Structure formats: C-alpha cells, structure tokens
Amino acid sequence: MPETSSSDWDAFLAHYPDAHILQTSAWGQLKADFGWQTTHVTAEDCGAQILFKRFLPGINLAYIPKGPVGTNWEQLWLEIDEICYRRKCALLKVEPDLWESPEIPAKESKIQLPKGFIHSVQSIQPVRTVIIDIRGDEAQILGRMKQKTRYNINLALKKGIVVKPHTDLGKFYGLMTTTGQRDRFGIHSLVYYQRAYELFNERDHCQLLLAEYQEMPLSALIVFGYGHRAWYFYGASSNEHRERMPNYPLQWEAMRWARSHDCSEYDLWGVPDEDLNTLEANFARRTDGLWGVYRFKRGFGGELRRAVGAWDRVYNPLLYRLYQLWLKVRKVEG
C-alpha cells in the first residue's frame, strides 16, 4: 500500500496495541510540529511511521523510531526504500522495538533487515534501560524493590511530600531548567513539553505528576502509557529539600498511574550502556553521564535490558561519510 494518512495509521495501530509509543501518530505530530516531516506506510500486516529531517539543502535523513510495527517486513522495506529515494534521503536510521538476547549480540541477531543495513554506533534513543514489572498487587511490587528505596518512599511521605496530578507545565519547566543547569544537559523548550503533554494527555496516554512540600514544587515527571507499557521520558527536580526524597514517591505514583491504565511494565528509559556486572561494580563511585540516574533507578527492582540498537540503510555513501564526520565533530564539541 502507498503512504497513508494519520487517521488510517491510527486505524492500523488499533490492531497492534503493544506498538511502541514512538510509533503513534501523536508522537509523529509532535515531531512534525518541531521541524520534522512525518509519513506512514503499510504493507500487508506491518507498517512504519517514518520521520524526515533536512540534512543538507535538498538532502534528508530518514528515521524510524522503535519500528516497524507488525511482522514480515520484507515487502515493507521496498515501500520504504521507494519513499526514501523519492525524498532524496542520504540514509535511513532504524531503531527496532526489539531487545537484544543475552546469548546473541545485536550484530549477530536475526533482525528482519535486508542486505544493505549496517549496525550503527550512533543511537538516538537510549540503548540500555531498566524495566519495572508492575504486575501483582502493590505490596508485591514494593517487595521487589530494594529495601532502601522502599524506605525512601515512606520517608518522603512522612516528611510531608505530596504527589498529585498537575496541569501547570510552567512549574514543570522551571524544574527542568534547574535540572538541566545542575546536571549539564540540554532540555526542550516549554512549548515542546506543552505540546507533548497536550497531544498525549487528550488521548489519556500521559500524566504530569508533581511532588510538593508545603505547596512548593520539588520534583516532577511526565509518565506516558500505551498498550501494556509505560515510560518515564521527562523528569526534573529542584535543588531544595532534597533530603525529603521527593523523587521516590513521585516514581511510585507514576507506576500506580501506569497500573491504573492496564500497563504491566514501566520503562525507566535510560542507564549507562554497560553490562550488569560493570554497572553494579561502579555505580557507587561514578556520577558522570547516566551513572547517577542508574544509582537511583536500580533501587526500584527492575530488569536490565538492552535494545538491538540502531541500524543504518545507506543510500548515498559519500553523504553518509559526511554524516559520520559530522557526528564525530558534534561529539567533540558537545
């Protein structure tokens, strides 16, 4: 089939309730509102949402985040190639919604990718994460957490932390600005977070949660849910009253929200890309990069998983080399 409309794509995804949220039309619309172009293509029992971004005048990059959706991708790749050639793409980057097997590295796994794809060293989404099993009753979920994390959840509540749903993205953005400055990472604009919240909240696929002490906002997050999965994409905290541990009951309330929406797992979305032994041996002394967040996230008793990562389909070898050089320069500058 040719490219389809957003409404047709939504109808297609209705048959795949466990598709990744980054393949939903709401995510495509969010990216389209901030400089990307979005299209959808289906072929028999599979399909993909494709994002396009200008790389050079007249030249684009194509990207499929956490897709394609469905099975038997062979015919779909022919449709995707045709679209990418028509849009003058130098490359297509694909990050399948698949986990790497502990026994089989991603480079050796039998992913449904045709010849011409190469395993990329540059991923856009976090490669390794921690997944929390939120099945069972609340006592069982808390029982799977580390004792110190359970203690901190209760301590925060005893110290007057109140967590509740909120709609004030201004308070959230103020906390994001503080967090970005403190931890030295870039953040989106307030308009971006507002648009993400609007698009997903109107579908009941996200919730802004705020942790307060005496009505002072101390930490906040936006939890997203789709199908049986929920994700912690955006979170922030104040420099004030950190001894009251507001982030712990905040995450617990996000899990409770996910459970109320029939989710069975909660993705903490990003830890250092190291194996479990390396993480456990080093988390107590390292604070660079994602090491600090791993120390926090490990306490919730989840399972460490690694995605199969990113794969590139090269349409223009010369421009692809230029793209790789650009990535190296950007990494040095960053």
BALOBA-1460 file (C-alpha; in Angstrom, 3 decimals):
// residues 334
<rec num="1" residu="m" x="0.000" y="0.000" z="0.000"/>
<rec num="2" residu="p" x="1.135" y="3.637" z="-0.518"/>
<rec num="3" residu="e" x="1.670" y="6.197" z="2.198"/>
<rec num="4" residu="t" x="-1.343" y="6.543" z="4.483"/>
<rec num="5" residu="s" x="-2.950" y="9.359" z="6.485"/>
<rec num="6" residu="s" x="-2.619" y="9.749" z="10.241"/>
<rec num="7" residu="s" x="-6.189" y="8.545" z="10.727"/>
<rec num="8" residu="d" x="-5.512" y="5.442" z="8.628"/>
<rec num="9" residu="w" x="-2.330" y="4.852" z="10.619"/>
<rec num="10" residu="d" x="-4.291" y="5.076" z="13.866"/>
<rec num="11" residu="a" x="-6.728" y="2.501" z="12.491"/>
<rec num="12" residu="f" x="-3.783" y="0.253" z="11.594"/>
<rec num="13" residu="l" x="-2.211" y="0.621" z="15.063"/>
<rec num="14" residu="a" x="-5.516" y="-0.344" z="16.660"/>
<rec num="15" residu="h" x="-4.606" y="-3.911" z="15.650"/>
<rec num="16" residu="y" x="-1.216" y="-3.572" z="17.422"/>
<rec num="17" residu="p" x="-1.986" y="-2.267" z="20.918"/>
<rec num="18" residu="d" x="1.536" y="-3.088" z="22.096"/>
<rec num="19" residu="a" x="3.292" y="-0.988" z="19.477"/>
<rec num="20" residu="h" x="5.841" y="1.435" z="20.901"/>
<rec num="21" residu="i" x="4.528" y="4.889" z="21.748"/>
<rec num="22" residu="l" x="7.150" y="6.455" z="19.447"/>
<rec num="23" residu="q" x="5.282" y="4.868" z="16.540"/>
<rec num="24" residu="t" x="1.963" y="6.544" z="17.408"/>
<rec num="25" residu="s" x="0.565" y="9.374" z="15.301"/>
<rec num="26" residu="a" x="0.674" y="11.625" z="18.385"/>
<rec num="27" residu="w" x="4.466" y="11.270" z="18.512"/>
<rec num="28" residu="g" x="4.656" y="11.854" z="14.770"/>
<rec num="29" residu="q" x="2.592" y="15.020" z="15.145"/>
<rec num="30" residu="l" x="4.829" y="16.211" z="17.980"/>
<rec num="31" residu="k" x="7.924" y="15.832" z="15.829"/>
<rec num="32" residu="a" x="6.151" y="17.415" z="12.841"/>
<rec num="33" residu="d" x="5.386" y="20.470" z="14.970"/>
<rec num="34" residu="f" x="9.107" y="20.891" z="15.640"/>
<rec num="35" residu="g" x="10.837" y="20.615" z="12.302"/>
<rec num="36" residu="w" x="10.380" y="17.030" z="11.139"/>
<rec num="37" residu="q" x="8.212" y="15.684" z="8.369"/>
<rec num="38" residu="t" x="6.193" y="12.554" z="9.093"/>
<rec num="39" residu="t" x="4.703" y="9.866" z="6.899"/>
<rec num="40" residu="h" x="3.192" y="6.418" z="7.396"/>
<rec num="41" residu="v" x="3.425" y="3.380" z="5.181"/>
<rec num="42" residu="t" x="1.852" y="-0.069" z="5.469"/>
<rec num="43" residu="a" x="2.351" y="-3.341" z="3.594"/>
<rec num="44" residu="e" x="0.104" y="-6.276" z="4.444"/>
<rec num="45" residu="d" x="0.494" y="-6.980" z="8.179"/>
<rec num="46" residu="c" x="3.192" y="-4.426" z="9.005"/>
<rec num="47" residu="g" x="3.884" y="-0.731" z="8.783"/>
<rec num="48" residu="a" x="6.097" y="2.126" z="9.936"/>
<rec num="49" residu="q" x="5.961" y="5.755" z="10.930"/>
<rec num="50" residu="i" x="8.914" y="7.468" z="9.278"/>
<rec num="51" residu="l" x="10.374" y="10.828" z="10.306"/>
<rec num="52" residu="f" x="12.363" y="13.017" z="7.911"/>
<rec num="53" residu="k" x="14.779" y="15.839" z="8.716"/>
<rec num="54" residu="r" x="16.774" y="18.059" z="6.362"/>
<rec num="55" residu="f" x="20.495" y="17.286" z="6.484"/>
<rec num="56" residu="l" x="21.714" y="19.479" z="3.613"/>
<rec num="57" residu="p" x="19.794" y="21.596" z="1.088"/>
<rec num="58" residu="g" x="17.737" y="19.113" z="-0.904"/>
<rec num="59" residu="i" x="19.018" y="16.153" z="1.154"/>
<rec num="60" residu="n" x="17.160" y="14.474" z="4.028"/>
<rec num="61" residu="l" x="17.750" y="11.932" z="6.772"/>
<rec num="62" residu="a" x="15.030" y="9.344" z="7.460"/>
<rec num="63" residu="y" x="14.386" y="7.776" z="10.847"/>
<rec num="64" residu="i" x="12.103" y="5.019" z="12.151"/>
<rec num="65" residu="p" x="11.999" y="5.141" z="15.977"/>
<rec num="66" residu="k" x="11.064" y="1.830" z="17.617"/>
<rec num="67" residu="g" x="9.594" y="0.297" z="14.494"/>
<rec num="68" residu="p" x="8.468" y="-1.103" z="12.145"/>
<rec num="69" residu="v" x="5.251" y="-2.397" z="13.662"/>
<rec num="70" residu="g" x="3.983" y="-5.906" z="12.946"/>
<rec num="71" residu="t" x="5.685" y="-8.859" z="11.283"/>
<rec num="72" residu="n" x="7.008" y="-9.928" z="7.886"/>
<rec num="73" residu="w" x="8.789" y="-6.718" z="6.985"/>
<rec num="74" residu="e" x="10.209" y="-7.827" z="3.614"/>
<rec num="75" residu="q" x="7.655" y="-6.064" z="1.373"/>
<rec num="76" residu="l" x="7.587" y="-3.054" z="3.658"/>
<rec num="77" residu="w" x="11.261" y="-2.318" z="3.055"/>
<rec num="78" residu="l" x="10.606" y="-1.994" z="-0.672"/>
<rec num="79" residu="e" x="7.938" y="0.619" z="0.036"/>
<rec num="80" residu="i" x="10.213" y="2.433" z="2.485"/>
<rec num="81" residu="d" x="13.131" y="2.457" z="0.050"/>
<rec num="82" residu="e" x="10.927" y="3.978" z="-2.628"/>
<rec num="83" residu="i" x="9.788" y="6.739" z="-0.288"/>
<rec num="84" residu="c" x="13.334" y="7.479" z="0.884"/>
<rec num="85" residu="y" x="14.684" y="7.660" z="-2.656"/>
<rec num="86" residu="r" x="11.828" y="9.941" z="-3.662"/>
<rec num="87" residu="r" x="12.583" y="12.238" z="-0.725"/>
<rec num="88" residu="k" x="16.310" y="12.252" z="-1.550"/>
<rec num="89" residu="c" x="17.468" y="10.682" z="1.703"/>
<rec num="90" residu="a" x="21.161" y="10.109" z="2.326"/>
<rec num="91" residu="l" x="20.347" y="7.378" z="4.848"/>
<rec num="92" residu="l" x="17.600" y="5.704" z="6.821"/>
<rec num="93" residu="k" x="18.177" y="5.055" z="10.526"/>
<rec num="94" residu="v" x="16.059" y="2.332" z="12.107"/>
<rec num="95" residu="e" x="15.844" y="1.525" z="15.824"/>
<rec num="96" residu="p" x="13.658" y="-1.605" z="16.061"/>
<rec num="97" residu="d" x="11.486" y="-2.177" z="19.103"/>
<rec num="98" residu="l" x="13.379" y="-5.363" z="19.939"/>
<rec num="99" residu="w" x="15.522" y="-6.467" z="22.878"/>
<rec num="100" residu="e" x="18.951" y="-7.974" z="22.464"/>
<rec num="101" residu="s" x="19.278" y="-11.533" z="23.691"/>
<rec num="102" residu="p" x="21.923" y="-12.077" z="26.381"/>
<rec num="103" residu="e" x="23.164" y="-15.036" z="24.336"/>
<rec num="104" residu="i" x="23.137" y="-13.311" z="20.922"/>
<rec num="105" residu="p" x="24.635" y="-9.814" z="20.424"/>
<rec num="106" residu="a" x="22.662" y="-7.411" z="18.233"/>
<rec num="107" residu="k" x="25.205" y="-7.620" z="15.416"/>
<rec num="108" residu="e" x="24.563" y="-11.354" z="15.136"/>
<rec num="109" residu="s" x="20.797" y="-11.408" z="15.743"/>
<rec num="110" residu="k" x="18.332" y="-12.312" z="13.007"/>
<rec num="111" residu="i" x="16.551" y="-8.967" z="12.722"/>
<rec num="112" residu="q" x="14.238" y="-8.581" z="9.747"/>
<rec num="113" residu="l" x="16.551" y="-6.177" z="7.925"/>
<rec num="114" residu="p" x="17.547" y="-6.658" z="4.291"/>
<rec num="115" residu="k" x="21.060" y="-6.506" z="2.912"/>
<rec num="116" residu="g" x="22.426" y="-3.005" z="2.915"/>
<rec num="117" residu="f" x="21.760" y="-2.242" z="6.587"/>
<rec num="118" residu="i" x="24.771" y="-1.788" z="8.839"/>
<rec num="119" residu="h" x="24.845" y="-1.745" z="12.629"/>
<rec num="120" residu="s" x="25.303" y="1.880" z="13.710"/>
<rec num="121" residu="v" x="27.382" y="3.170" z="16.602"/>
<rec num="122" residu="q" x="25.034" y="6.154" z="16.907"/>
<rec num="123" residu="s" x="21.681" y="5.556" z="18.575"/>
<rec num="124" residu="i" x="19.081" y="8.240" z="19.144"/>
<rec num="125" residu="q" x="17.051" y="6.501" z="21.850"/>
<rec num="126" residu="p" x="18.724" y="5.031" z="24.962"/>
<rec num="127" residu="v" x="20.106" y="1.581" z="24.203"/>
<rec num="128" residu="r" x="20.025" y="0.180" z="27.726"/>
<rec num="129" residu="t" x="17.274" y="0.659" z="30.277"/>
<rec num="130" residu="v" x="15.617" y="-0.760" z="33.383"/>
<rec num="131" residu="i" x="12.126" y="-2.258" z="33.087"/>
<rec num="132" residu="i" x="9.962" y="-2.459" z="36.225"/>
<rec num="133" residu="d" x="7.447" y="-5.299" z="36.456"/>
<rec num="134" residu="i" x="4.286" y="-3.639" z="37.834"/>
<rec num="135" residu="r" x="2.106" y="-6.754" z="37.795"/>
<rec num="136" residu="g" x="0.645" y="-8.115" z="41.009"/>
<rec num="137" residu="d" x="-0.566" y="-6.065" z="43.938"/>
<rec num="138" residu="e" x="1.237" y="-3.029" z="45.317"/>
<rec num="139" residu="a" x="2.817" y="-4.992" z="48.154"/>
<rec num="140" residu="q" x="4.391" y="-7.372" z="45.622"/>
<rec num="141" residu="i" x="5.769" y="-4.514" z="43.527"/>
<rec num="142" residu="l" x="7.204" y="-2.780" z="46.584"/>
<rec num="143" residu="g" x="8.615" y="-6.110" z="47.721"/>
<rec num="144" residu="r" x="10.671" y="-6.378" z="44.537"/>
<rec num="145" residu="m" x="12.331" y="-3.025" z="45.235"/>
<rec num="146" residu="k" x="15.490" y="-2.640" z="47.247"/>
<rec num="147" residu="q" x="14.904" y="-2.017" z="50.939"/>
<rec num="148" residu="k" x="16.459" y="1.478" z="50.810"/>
<rec num="149" residu="t" x="14.102" y="2.541" z="48.017"/>
<rec num="150" residu="r" x="11.030" y="1.362" z="49.927"/>
<rec num="151" residu="y" x="12.366" y="3.220" z="52.955"/>
<rec num="152" residu="n" x="12.838" y="6.438" z="50.960"/>
<rec num="153" residu="i" x="9.302" y="6.256" z="49.551"/>
<rec num="154" residu="n" x="7.885" y="6.029" z="53.066"/>
<rec num="155" residu="l" x="10.328" y="8.598" z="54.441"/>
<rec num="156" residu="a" x="9.309" y="11.173" z="51.845"/>
<rec num="157" residu="l" x="5.638" y="10.735" z="52.660"/>
<rec num="158" residu="k" x="6.335" y="11.034" z="56.381"/>
<rec num="159" residu="k" x="8.317" y="14.213" z="55.700"/>
<rec num="160" residu="g" x="5.308" y="15.869" z="54.090"/>
<rec num="161" residu="i" x="5.850" y="15.156" z="50.379"/>
<rec num="162" residu="v" x="2.573" y="15.152" z="48.457"/>
<rec num="163" residu="v" x="2.391" y="13.806" z="44.894"/>
<rec num="164" residu="k" x="-0.553" y="14.692" z="42.704"/>
<rec num="165" residu="p" x="-1.539" y="15.126" z="39.047"/>
<rec num="166" residu="h" x="-0.951" y="18.596" z="37.661"/>
<rec num="167" residu="t" x="-1.560" y="20.644" z="34.532"/>
<rec num="168" residu="d" x="0.890" y="23.515" z="35.105"/>
<rec num="169" residu="l" x="3.679" y="22.917" z="32.599"/>
<rec num="170" residu="g" x="5.276" y="26.174" z="33.762"/>
<rec num="171" residu="k" x="6.168" y="24.629" z="37.123"/>
<rec num="172" residu="f" x="7.457" y="21.532" z="35.361"/>
<rec num="173" residu="y" x="9.592" y="23.624" z="33.015"/>
<rec num="174" residu="g" x="11.043" y="25.608" z="35.908"/>
<rec num="175" residu="l" x="12.203" y="22.354" z="37.460"/>
<rec num="176" residu="m" x="13.543" y="21.153" z="34.093"/>
<rec num="177" residu="t" x="15.614" y="24.326" z="33.733"/>
<rec num="178" residu="t" x="17.083" y="23.837" z="37.199"/>
<rec num="179" residu="t" x="17.869" y="20.188" z="36.483"/>
<rec num="180" residu="g" x="19.460" y="20.928" z="33.126"/>
<rec num="181" residu="q" x="21.726" y="23.566" z="34.642"/>
<rec num="182" residu="r" x="22.655" y="21.368" z="37.608"/>
<rec num="183" residu="d" x="23.318" y="18.180" z="35.631"/>
<rec num="184" residu="r" x="24.593" y="19.906" z="32.465"/>
<rec num="185" residu="f" x="22.267" y="18.523" z="29.826"/>
<rec num="186" residu="g" x="20.126" y="20.196" z="27.202"/>
<rec num="187" residu="i" x="16.368" y="20.448" z="27.522"/>
<rec num="188" residu="h" x="13.491" y="21.129" z="25.139"/>
<rec num="189" residu="s" x="11.564" y="24.398" z="25.115"/>
<rec num="190" residu="l" x="8.492" y="24.963" z="27.276"/>
<rec num="191" residu="v" x="6.390" y="24.942" z="24.091"/>
<rec num="192" residu="y" x="7.715" y="21.459" z="23.231"/>
<rec num="193" residu="y" x="6.755" y="19.991" z="26.609"/>
<rec num="194" residu="q" x="3.361" y="21.704" z="26.466"/>
<rec num="195" residu="r" x="2.671" y="20.251" z="23.032"/>
<rec num="196" residu="a" x="3.776" y="16.754" z="24.088"/>
<rec num="197" residu="y" x="1.511" y="16.943" z="27.119"/>
<rec num="198" residu="e" x="-1.462" y="18.185" z="25.071"/>
<rec num="199" residu="l" x="-1.138" y="15.548" z="22.352"/>
<rec num="200" residu="f" x="-0.877" y="12.589" z="24.708"/>
<rec num="201" residu="n" x="-2.998" y="13.781" z="27.618"/>
<rec num="202" residu="e" x="-6.035" y="14.348" z="25.397"/>
<rec num="203" residu="r" x="-5.760" y="10.661" z="24.453"/>
<rec num="204" residu="d" x="-5.244" y="9.709" z="28.128"/>
<rec num="205" residu="h" x="-1.742" y="8.486" z="27.266"/>
<rec num="206" residu="c" x="0.248" y="10.699" z="29.665"/>
<rec num="207" residu="q" x="0.083" y="12.419" z="33.017"/>
<rec num="208" residu="l" x="2.103" y="15.196" z="34.619"/>
<rec num="209" residu="l" x="2.846" y="14.421" z="38.262"/>
<rec num="210" residu="l" x="4.223" y="16.952" z="40.718"/>
<rec num="211" residu="a" x="5.818" y="16.263" z="44.117"/>
<rec num="212" residu="e" x="5.376" y="19.171" z="46.533"/>
<rec num="213" residu="y" x="6.298" y="20.102" z="50.067"/>
<rec num="214" residu="q" x="4.019" y="22.705" z="51.627"/>
<rec num="215" residu="e" x="2.879" y="23.602" z="48.074"/>
<rec num="216" residu="m" x="6.476" y="24.142" z="46.943"/>
<rec num="217" residu="p" x="7.208" y="22.111" z="43.774"/>
<rec num="218" residu="l" x="10.239" y="19.889" z="44.368"/>
<rec num="219" residu="s" x="10.152" y="17.364" z="41.526"/>
<rec num="220" residu="a" x="8.004" y="16.442" z="38.558"/>
<rec num="221" residu="l" x="7.743" y="13.956" z="35.730"/>
<rec num="222" residu="i" x="5.584" y="13.155" z="32.743"/>
<rec num="223" residu="v" x="4.668" y="9.475" z="32.518"/>
<rec num="224" residu="f" x="3.498" y="8.085" z="29.168"/>
<rec num="225" residu="g" x="1.484" y="4.930" z="28.606"/>
<rec num="226" residu="y" x="0.406" y="2.940" z="25.557"/>
<rec num="227" residu="g" x="-0.760" y="-0.653" z="25.449"/>
<rec num="228" residu="h" x="0.776" y="-2.660" z="28.276"/>
<rec num="229" residu="r" x="3.819" y="-0.376" z="28.616"/>
<rec num="230" residu="a" x="4.540" y="2.907" z="30.348"/>
<rec num="231" residu="w" x="7.621" y="5.133" z="30.018"/>
<rec num="232" residu="y" x="9.386" y="7.728" z="32.128"/>
<rec num="233" residu="f" x="10.586" y="10.148" z="29.439"/>
<rec num="234" residu="y" x="10.886" y="13.511" z="31.179"/>
<rec num="235" residu="g" x="11.721" y="14.231" z="34.805"/>
<rec num="236" residu="a" x="13.124" y="17.119" z="36.836"/>
<rec num="237" residu="s" x="13.837" y="18.178" z="40.401"/>
<rec num="238" residu="s" x="14.586" y="21.233" z="42.492"/>
<rec num="239" residu="n" x="17.747" y="21.889" z="44.481"/>
<rec num="240" residu="e" x="15.595" y="22.477" z="47.573"/>
<rec num="241" residu="h" x="14.625" y="19.926" z="50.243"/>
<rec num="242" residu="r" x="16.415" y="17.056" z="48.560"/>
<rec num="243" residu="e" x="16.718" y="15.371" z="51.944"/>
<rec num="244" residu="r" x="12.944" y="14.788" z="51.765"/>
<rec num="245" residu="m" x="13.465" y="12.342" z="48.865"/>
<rec num="246" residu="p" x="10.608" y="13.618" z="46.636"/>
<rec num="247" residu="n" x="11.722" y="11.631" z="43.580"/>
<rec num="248" residu="y" x="10.946" y="8.295" z="45.226"/>
<rec num="249" residu="p" x="7.201" y="8.678" z="45.855"/>
<rec num="250" residu="l" x="6.992" y="10.522" z="42.519"/>
<rec num="251" residu="q" x="8.162" y="7.427" z="40.650"/>
<rec num="252" residu="w" x="5.929" y="5.214" z="42.756"/>
<rec num="253" residu="e" x="2.902" y="7.341" z="41.874"/>
<rec num="254" residu="a" x="3.865" y="7.128" z="38.187"/>
<rec num="255" residu="m" x="3.841" y="3.337" z="38.485"/>
<rec num="256" residu="r" x="0.441" y="3.480" z="40.143"/>
<rec num="257" residu="w" x="-0.858" y="5.654" z="37.284"/>
<rec num="258" residu="a" x="0.524" y="3.131" z="34.781"/>
<rec num="259" residu="r" x="-1.191" y="0.271" z="36.621"/>
<rec num="260" residu="s" x="-4.491" y="2.160" z="36.528"/>
<rec num="261" residu="h" x="-4.103" y="2.262" z="32.732"/>
<rec num="262" residu="d" x="-3.613" y="-1.515" z="32.486"/>
<rec num="263" residu="c" x="0.138" y="-1.336" z="31.961"/>
<rec num="264" residu="s" x="2.204" y="-4.280" z="33.160"/>
<rec num="265" residu="e" x="5.681" y="-2.755" z="32.829"/>
<rec num="266" residu="y" x="7.270" y="0.635" z="33.457"/>
<rec num="267" residu="d" x="10.333" y="1.659" z="31.453"/>
<rec num="268" residu="l" x="12.742" y="3.934" z="33.327"/>
<rec num="269" residu="w" x="14.246" y="4.921" z="29.955"/>
<rec num="270" residu="g" x="17.978" y="5.075" z="30.016"/>
<rec num="271" residu="v" x="21.003" y="3.923" z="32.032"/>
<rec num="272" residu="p" x="24.699" y="3.622" z="31.088"/>
<rec num="273" residu="d" x="25.277" y="1.162" z="28.257"/>
<rec num="274" residu="e" x="27.231" y="-1.325" z="30.352"/>
<rec num="275" residu="d" x="26.554" y="-4.899" z="31.422"/>
<rec num="276" residu="l" x="25.072" y="-5.588" z="34.848"/>
<rec num="277" residu="n" x="28.366" y="-6.603" z="36.483"/>
<rec num="278" residu="t" x="30.044" y="-3.367" z="35.347"/>
<rec num="279" residu="l" x="27.103" y="-1.267" z="36.479"/>
<rec num="280" residu="e" x="26.990" y="-2.865" z="39.909"/>
<rec num="281" residu="a" x="30.741" y="-2.605" z="40.364"/>
<rec num="282" residu="n" x="30.918" y="1.102" z="39.536"/>
<rec num="283" residu="f" x="27.625" y="2.860" z="40.355"/>
<rec num="284" residu="a" x="28.676" y="3.802" z="43.894"/>
<rec num="285" residu="r" x="31.674" y="5.843" z="42.764"/>
<rec num="286" residu="r" x="30.715" y="7.213" z="39.333"/>
<rec num="287" residu="t" x="28.439" y="10.205" z="38.778"/>
<rec num="288" residu="d" x="29.223" y="11.146" z="35.157"/>
<rec num="289" residu="g" x="26.716" y="10.707" z="32.338"/>
<rec num="290" residu="l" x="23.846" y="8.402" z="33.293"/>
<rec num="291" residu="w" x="25.660" y="6.824" z="36.219"/>
<rec num="292" residu="g" x="23.900" y="8.973" z="38.783"/>
<rec num="293" residu="v" x="20.474" y="8.031" z="37.465"/>
<rec num="294" residu="y" x="21.400" y="4.336" z="37.442"/>
<rec num="295" residu="r" x="22.134" y="4.531" z="41.164"/>
<rec num="296" residu="f" x="18.581" y="5.860" z="41.627"/>
<rec num="297" residu="k" x="16.799" y="3.609" z="39.124"/>
<rec num="298" residu="r" x="18.375" y="0.318" z="40.228"/>
<rec num="299" residu="g" x="16.596" y="0.611" z="43.556"/>
<rec num="300" residu="f" x="13.163" y="0.028" z="42.021"/>
<rec num="301" residu="g" x="13.965" y="-3.626" z="41.412"/>
<rec num="302" residu="g" x="13.697" y="-3.767" z="37.641"/>
<rec num="303" residu="e" x="15.294" y="-5.871" z="34.946"/>
<rec num="304" residu="l" x="18.234" y="-4.512" z="32.944"/>
<rec num="305" residu="r" x="17.612" y="-4.799" z="29.200"/>
<rec num="306" residu="r" x="19.450" y="-3.756" z="26.064"/>
<rec num="307" residu="a" x="17.799" y="-2.874" z="22.763"/>
<rec num="308" residu="v" x="19.204" y="-4.133" z="19.472"/>
<rec num="309" residu="g" x="20.227" y="-0.537" z="18.803"/>
<rec num="310" residu="a" x="20.360" y="1.462" z="15.613"/>
<rec num="311" residu="w" x="20.803" y="0.235" z="12.042"/>
<rec num="312" residu="d" x="21.575" y="2.419" z="9.033"/>
<rec num="313" residu="r" x="20.449" y="1.922" z="5.444"/>
<rec num="314" residu="v" x="22.869" y="3.912" z="3.284"/>
<rec num="315" residu="y" x="21.513" y="5.457" z="0.091"/>
<rec num="316" residu="n" x="24.412" y="7.823" z="-0.608"/>
<rec num="317" residu="p" x="27.820" y="6.526" z="0.609"/>
<rec num="318" residu="l" x="29.578" y="9.880" z="0.173"/>
<rec num="319" residu="l" x="26.986" y="11.798" z="2.165"/>
<rec num="320" residu="y" x="26.914" y="9.025" z="4.745"/>
<rec num="321" residu="r" x="30.638" y="9.508" z="5.364"/>
<rec num="322" residu="l" x="29.984" y="13.239" z="5.710"/>
<rec num="323" residu="y" x="27.214" y="12.437" z="8.188"/>
<rec num="324" residu="q" x="29.560" y="10.250" z="10.255"/>
<rec num="325" residu="l" x="32.191" y="13.018" z="10.270"/>
<rec num="326" residu="w" x="29.531" y="15.495" z="11.405"/>
<rec num="327" residu="l" x="28.616" y="13.185" z="14.289"/>
<rec num="328" residu="k" x="32.254" y="12.948" z="15.417"/>
<rec num="329" residu="v" x="32.697" y="16.731" z="15.313"/>
<rec num="330" residu="r" x="29.457" y="17.274" z="17.210"/>
<rec num="331" residu="k" x="30.533" y="14.757" z="19.860"/>
<rec num="332" residu="v" x="33.862" y="16.541" z="20.366"/>
<rec num="333" residu="e" x="32.159" y="19.940" z="20.541"/>
<rec num="334" residu="g" x="29.487" y="18.623" z="22.914"/>
